[in-house]
Amino acid sequence: MAAVNPLLGELGLNLSWHPRVLDGVIHVETRLTHRLGHSESVTLPGAPDQSGNKNAIQAMKSTITYLERAGAFALLGLASSDDDDGHGASAVAEPAAGYISFDQAAELADLLERIEALDPGYRRRFLDHYGGAYPPGDNALGLDIPGAKFDKARLMLRRKLVDVRAQLHAAAVALDAAHERVNERLAAAERVVDGRAGLVALHKHKRHLGGYGVLRQHAGEHKAL
């Protein structure tokens, strides 16, 4: 990152990170902002790094450092390297042979984050389900999934994302249709009310005219006398 930061400044770009902890899982939002105001962001989750003899704070710091770097790589389209600009990110062990790489874990974590934004609670259900099948991992996903299953996992999450978006779109269309029906019924009710109000006014007018006619009749009779 030390070599990248000066280039970002020349292009008017700036990287910022916003960590938070939710249900014991660390989430780091990485945001890339242009000086004109446009920004892109990605949020990656990960479990505290329990490797070595770290205390709780050190475990969180190690994971945050790794997630910051992984988020920056994801936004900038950079490949992982062995440089240790994070001063502690190297403490996170490389993935064991046969398991998904850090970049693959970050890609799955990003898909989970997108689904979570549309279907709150899905990430926890996903991790609870697959946590019983795969061991915990020091990566953005928090699980060591066999590398041979990466394509299947990615396809499953992509389909889930498409399905959730389709369900929300269908719900929005149904809500718009229901809203339109309500508006039509309200308009019809207003027409009925207006019609009834008109009839009431007409009846009042007729009664007024009738009373006026009686008065004229009495006045004529009095004049004749």
Secondary structure, DSSP 8 states (H G I E B T S, - for coil): -TTTHHHHHHTTEEEEEEEEEETTEEEEEEEEEETTS-EEEEEEEE-----TT--HHHHHHHHHHHHHHHHHHHHHT----S--TTSSGGGS----TTB--HHHHHHHHHHHHHHHHHSTTHHHHHHHHHHTTS-B-SSSSSB--BGGGHHHHHHHHHHHHHHHHHHHHHHHHHHHHHHHHHHHHHHHHHHHHHHHHHHHHHHHHHHHHHHHHHHHHHHHHHHH-
